[in-house]
Amino acid sequence: MGHIKDEHYQFLEEYFPVTKLHDRYEALWKDTVKAIENIGLEDKLRIDEESFQIMVLDYFTDIARLKDFQGIETANVDKIYGYELYWFLRKHPIKLLEDVPDCFCINEKIAIGVFLPRMLAEAKLPCNADQNNDLKNRLATFINLLFYNLKHRPYTQQSLELMIEAFLCGSDCKGLG
C-alpha cells in the first residue's frame, strides 16, 4: 500500500505519513494471514486485497475525523482496536475459495483470531495452550459470546471500543478481588 490513488481518501495524506498507513496495512495483513493459518484454512480462503485496502483507509478516515472532532493527537489502544475491528467486520475481506464446513461467518472468526491475541498481549495475558483451566474457560466463554454478538447483534466502532476497554479493565482488576 503506497501512495493513495483513490481521490476520496487522498486527504489522509495530510493527517498521516504514508508509511504509517502502509505499516498498519502490513501488520494487519500479517496478523490476518496468521489467523487463517492458525485455523488451517490457508488453502481454502483468500484475503481480498481491495477490500482489505479500503478497510484500512476507512479505519484511518474515522481516526482522522476523531482527531479533528475530539482534538486528540493520538488514539488510545481501545479506539485503535475497536475501529480496526469494526472496519474488518464491515468490509469482509476474507473470501472462501470453496465450500468449507463450519465456515459460516468466516470474517467474524478470522477477526476474533486477529484481535483477541492483540487484546491478550495488551492485557499481558498468555495466549497459548499452557493457560490455566479457569482462564481457558473464561476466554472460551468470552470468545463464544463475542462471536455470537458479532454475528447477531448490531455493533458500532464505539461499542467495540467499549468492549475492548472492558476486557482490558477486567484483566487489570483480576488481581484486586
Secondary structure as GFF3:
##gff-version 3
##sequence-region A 1 177
A	DSSP	alpha_helix	12	15	.	.	.	ID=ss1
A	DSSP	alpha_helix	18	38	.	.	.	ID=ss2
A	DSSP	beta_strand	45	47	.	.	.	ID=ss3
A	DSSP	alpha_helix	49	70	.	.	.	ID=ss4
A	DSSP	alpha_helix	77	91	.	.	.	ID=ss5
A	DSSP	beta_strand	94	96	.	.	.	ID=ss6
A	DSSP	alpha_helix	106	122	.	.	.	ID=ss7
A	DSSP	alpha_helix	133	152	.	.	.	ID=ss8
A	DSSP	alpha_helix	157	173	.	.	.	ID=ss9
A	DSSP	three_ten_helix	174	176	.	.	.	ID=ss10
###
